[in-house]
Structure formats: structure tokens, C-alpha cells
Amino acid sequence: MAGSSQTQIHPSAIVEDGAQLGQGCQIGPFCHIGADVRLGDRVQLKSHVVVTGVTEIGEDTVVFPFSCIGEVPQDLKFKGEKTRLVIGARNRIREHVTMNTGTHGGGGLTQVGNDGLFMAGCHVAHDVRIGNNVIVVNNAALAGHCVLEDDVIIGGLSGVHQWVRIGQGAIIGAVTMVTNDVIPFGLVQAPRGELDGLNLVGLKRRGVARADITALRAAFQMLAQGEGAFQDRARRLGEETESVYVQQIVDFVTGQSDRSFLTPGQG
């Protein structure tokens, strides 16, 4: 075990040889840290936390009791290959959260950005990629290979289907099943996940200019009611818009995806 004199480890905790602990870490009662784990400075494990596998947790992250971080994927194709979980800085990982390492078929990496809040009981599956400032509310589950861009909020008791992408600033309401990609700044709700508008509250909270919000509203209407296929409408938007926010939607819709899209008024 590598650490510093400033690190505090409760006598009941187990830290396996090879684990690397940064300065000022606090390891609470009955925690178990595996040999291939690396904790950044000032990481705090409250109590009864398991961190295992090839797992890295960034500085100032706090993990609450009974979370299990870095266990093997819940994927029957997984054959024990050495894969990783990398978690960024300043995350809050609440009670009973589970985050799994990647799989060979998904690139071998599950990645979580900075400044996230993962509330009690939520699940981050293998090969998921999560951006910065993401909130996953109680008992929500992200299936394998999902992508959540920056500033996404996933409501409580919601499920996100494998391979789904959720664009920056989108919000998913509670008790929602998301089976297709969600455009940036989209608002999705209803049991089977309908694209019901834009996350206007989130846009205003982030200080997005009124002109850009107006452009986004117009773009949403064109996506909802314009002629041609959904991707064709998005391409036309790209030819007409000067808003960087609208262009972000265009780039998302015309980019590579393994799923189709949630479209306005359609689950």
C-alpha cells in the first residue's frame, strides 16, 4: 500500500498491498480497497465501501456507505479480462451505488467525469461514459455502453437502455424508460420516454442567452413538424442556424449512433 502520513485508515479497513492512496485520504470502518485501486488526494470512503478492480477515483471524491465500486461487469460475455473504471474529481457517490469496470468488447473502460452526483442505489454499468456535472437520481440505472454528456440529469427510478446516448444538458424525468438517443437540451418524460420539449429550466440556470433559447425553441419546432426524416430536418437546421447550441443538436443527430432517436411527440 502506498500512501502518506496524512492519510487516515480505520483499523477495521482492509487495504491490499499495491493499492495507491493519495494525500489526505480518509478510509472509514470496514472498507475494502483492492490491490489495483488508485485513490486521488483527499478521497473519502465513509464506511463499508468496496473499491476493487483496476479502479481510479479522482481527488476530493466522497463515497458513502455500502457502495461497490469497480466490481466486474454484469455481462455474461465477460471472461475475466482486465478492464478499468476511471472516476474523476469531486464526485459524490451516495449509499448503495454500484459502478462496474468495462468489457473487452466495449473498449475496456467505464469512465465518469468530474463533479457528478450519484444518488442512493443508482447503477453505472460496464463501458458507460459519463461527462461532467451529471446527476443520476436514486435507483436509476444506466445499462452498458451508454453515453451521458455534460450536465445531464437522470430522474429517480429511471432506466437507460444499453448503447443510448443522452446529449448535453438533457433531463430525464422520474420513472422513465429511455430506449433511444436524446438530443442535447431535450426534456424526456412519461413511462416509455417521450421527447416532450426542451430543458428550459436548465438552460436558464446556466445563463444561456435569450436569443439562443429562442433559436433552440424554433429548432425544436422544425424537428417536430418539418418535412422529411428526422436526420434530414436536422441537416437543414445545420445549414440555416447561427446558434452554437442548435449546431450542437445537429452534430449530435448526424453523428454516429447505435440507436435511433426519440423524436418530438413520439416515444
C-alpha atoms as one frame of an Amber mdcrd trajectory, in Angstrom:
protein
   0.000   0.000   0.000   1.302   3.427  -0.962   0.033   6.414   0.993   1.093
   9.352   3.111   1.212  10.123   6.804  -1.800  12.407   6.333  -3.996   9.519
   5.206  -6.310   8.095   7.881  -7.249   4.424   7.713  -9.623   2.908  10.258
  -8.191  -0.220  11.931 -11.082  -2.343  10.640 -10.492  -1.376   6.988  -8.599
  -3.654   4.593  -6.218  -2.041   2.121  -4.496  -4.640  -0.059  -0.828  -4.410
  -0.959  -0.376  -2.468  -4.191  -3.208  -0.002  -3.621  -2.176   3.635  -4.044
  -3.703   6.258  -1.776  -3.166   9.974  -2.269  -2.515  12.519   0.430  -5.227
  13.190   2.976  -7.450  10.212   2.128  -9.895   9.034   4.788 -10.761   5.338
   4.807 -13.603   4.575   7.180 -14.620   1.457   9.102 -14.914  -1.886   7.284
 -13.908  -0.555   3.866 -12.075  -2.867   1.454  -9.656  -1.459  -1.130  -8.213
  -3.787  -3.763  -4.635  -4.084  -4.908  -5.160  -2.330  -8.265  -7.030   0.674
  -6.866  -5.684   4.215  -7.011  -7.299   6.967  -4.926  -6.541  10.634  -5.560
  -5.826  13.172  -2.854  -8.447  13.657  -0.165 -10.741  10.876  -1.344 -13.082
   9.865   1.460 -14.646   6.422   1.842 -17.221   6.764   4.619 -17.608   3.149
   5.790 -18.408  -0.327   4.410 -17.276   0.759   0.923 -15.761  -1.746  -1.512
 -13.404  -0.394  -4.184 -11.927  -3.151  -6.288 -10.717  -3.965  -9.795  -8.465
  -1.667 -11.806 -10.165   1.447 -10.489  -9.100   5.066 -10.220 -11.022   7.644
  -8.154 -10.180  11.322  -8.537  -9.393  13.835  -5.835 -11.957  15.102  -3.340
 -14.493  12.426  -4.245 -16.644  11.116  -1.389 -18.102   7.595  -1.429 -20.870
   6.822   1.047 -21.575   3.538   2.892 -22.279   0.237   1.137 -21.269   1.381
  -2.329 -19.462  -1.145  -4.518 -17.092   0.473  -6.990 -15.085  -1.363  -9.659
 -16.613  -4.827  -9.482 -16.748  -6.984 -12.619 -19.466  -6.293 -15.217 -22.903
  -7.872 -15.134 -22.299  -9.158 -18.653 -22.310 -12.873 -19.472 -19.769 -12.233
 -22.250 -17.227 -11.015 -19.705 -14.483 -13.620 -19.292 -12.346 -12.050 -16.604
 -10.263  -9.769 -18.797  -8.515  -6.898 -17.015 -10.600  -3.780 -17.654 -10.859
  -0.419 -15.916 -13.103   2.081 -14.155 -11.915   5.701 -14.054 -13.842   8.203
 -11.910 -12.989  11.909 -11.993 -12.655  14.508  -9.267 -15.140  15.910  -6.747
 -17.858  13.339  -7.278 -20.423  12.433  -4.623 -21.295   8.739  -4.732 -24.088
   8.018  -2.295 -25.198   4.873  -0.457 -25.503   1.535  -2.287 -24.267   2.859
  -5.637 -22.688   0.288  -7.973 -20.224   1.119 -10.762 -18.660  -1.644 -12.862
 -15.476  -1.843 -14.902 -15.570  -2.115 -18.700 -15.515  -5.100 -21.027 -13.169
  -6.043 -23.844 -15.998  -5.632 -26.353 -16.739  -2.099 -25.145 -13.201  -0.767
 -25.160 -12.287  -1.936 -21.679 -13.192   1.294 -19.869 -16.057   2.692 -17.826
 -15.486   6.415 -17.353 -17.097   9.012 -15.082 -16.252  12.725 -15.325 -15.923
  15.397 -12.652 -18.387  16.961 -10.204 -21.115  14.344 -10.533 -23.781  13.366
  -8.010 -24.814   9.722  -7.976 -27.658   9.318  -5.524 -28.511   6.283  -3.429
 -28.946   2.968  -5.186 -28.140   4.023  -8.737 -26.159   1.786 -11.119 -23.495
   2.571 -13.716 -22.876  -0.458 -15.917 -19.877  -1.559 -17.972 -18.418   0.692
 -20.679 -20.638   3.652 -19.774 -19.151   7.089 -20.496 -20.359   9.953 -18.294
 -19.384  13.607 -18.662 -19.060  16.374 -16.086 -21.731  17.784 -13.742 -24.063
  14.825 -14.250 -26.753  13.921 -11.706 -28.184  10.395 -11.504 -31.046  10.307
  -9.014 -31.982   7.486  -6.612 -32.330   3.990  -8.045 -31.809   4.995 -11.673
 -29.869   2.534 -13.825 -27.579   3.078 -16.804 -27.129  -0.029 -18.947 -23.925
  -0.975 -20.718 -22.279   1.327 -23.271 -24.495   4.350 -22.540 -23.087   7.831
 -23.101 -24.177  10.761 -20.921 -22.754  14.096 -21.970 -22.108  17.031 -19.607
 -24.893  18.478 -17.412 -27.349  15.589 -17.884 -29.897  14.770 -15.156 -31.457
  11.298 -14.899 -34.594  11.190 -12.739 -35.202   8.688  -9.977 -36.235   5.113
 -10.787 -35.467   5.657 -14.471 -33.705   3.200 -16.765 -31.498   3.945 -19.765
 -31.228   1.202 -22.406 -27.809  -0.060 -23.485 -25.991   1.963 -26.188 -28.243
   5.015 -25.702 -26.637   8.469 -25.947 -28.036  11.383 -23.958 -26.907  14.787
 -25.196 -25.536  17.647 -23.137 -27.973  19.401 -20.830 -30.816  16.919 -21.342
 -33.098  15.962 -18.458 -34.921  12.658 -17.986 -37.985  12.707 -15.751 -38.574
  10.230 -12.952 -39.803   6.670 -13.623 -38.920   6.874 -17.317 -37.548   4.182
 -19.628 -35.231   5.653 -22.268 -34.722   3.345 -25.250 -33.390   5.760 -27.886
 -30.958   8.672 -28.112 -31.955  12.013 -26.584 -30.958  15.275 -28.260 -28.911
  17.853 -26.318 -31.081  20.034 -24.052 -34.055  17.689 -24.513 -36.753  17.042
 -21.906 -37.889  13.409 -21.747 -40.706  12.088 -19.581 -43.555   9.524 -19.468
 -43.135   5.822 -18.694 -41.892   4.925 -22.174 -39.789   8.031 -22.622 -41.207
  10.747 -24.882 -39.274  13.787 -26.066 -41.609  16.400 -24.662 -39.715  19.650
 -25.152 -36.520  21.369 -24.071 -34.874  21.598 -20.670 -35.609  25.318 -20.466
 -35.082  25.494 -16.714 -31.613  24.036 -17.078 -30.743  26.384 -19.922 -31.814
  29.424 -17.922 -29.934  28.279 -14.832 -26.756  28.016 -16.903 -27.231  31.560
 -18.174 -27.845  30.707 -21.818 -28.739  33.878 -23.732 -32.378  34.557 -24.566
 -31.528  34.607 -28.298 -30.075  31.112 -28.108 -33.085  29.797 -26.174 -35.370
  31.314 -28.829 -33.272  29.627 -31.545 -33.474  26.308 -29.722 -37.262  26.585
 -29.455 -37.531  27.274 -33.175 -35.198  24.379 -33.918 -37.293  22.040 -31.798
 -40.415  23.034 -33.707 -38.682  22.346 -37.001 -37.539  18.950 -35.756 -41.104
  18.227 -34.635 -43.035  19.454 -37.660 -40.654  19.848 -40.581 -40.705  17.754
 -43.732 -38.612  14.654 -44.284 -36.911  12.250 -41.907 -35.642  13.378 -38.510
 -31.998  13.401 -39.641 -32.918  15.334 -42.799 -34.603  18.038 -40.703 -31.509
  18.234 -38.519 -29.237  18.652 -41.542 -31.387  21.505 -42.828 -31.141  23.130
 -39.407 -27.375  22.951 -39.697 -27.477  24.824 -42.980 -29.643  27.602 -41.566
 -28.603  28.177 -37.962 -26.023  30.504 -36.464 -26.603  29.296 -32.892 -23.862
  27.122 -31.433 -26.498  25.419 -29.276 -28.629  24.443 -32.257 -25.488  23.306
 -34.070 -24.734  21.061 -31.103 -28.091  19.319 -31.641 -27.348  18.992 -35.355
 -23.947  17.435 -34.703 -25.456  15.033 -32.183 -28.238  13.860 -34.518 -25.958
  13.468 -37.521 -23.194  11.747 -35.526 -22.523   8.049 -35.089 -25.109   6.153
 -33.062 -26.099   2.559 -32.369 -29.710   3.544 -31.630 -32.447   5.593 -33.253
 -33.708   8.852 -31.714 -36.527   9.920 -29.514 -38.385  12.436 -31.671 -40.881
  15.124 -30.560 -44.236  13.656 -29.617 -43.051  10.112 -30.222 -41.710   7.575
 -27.738
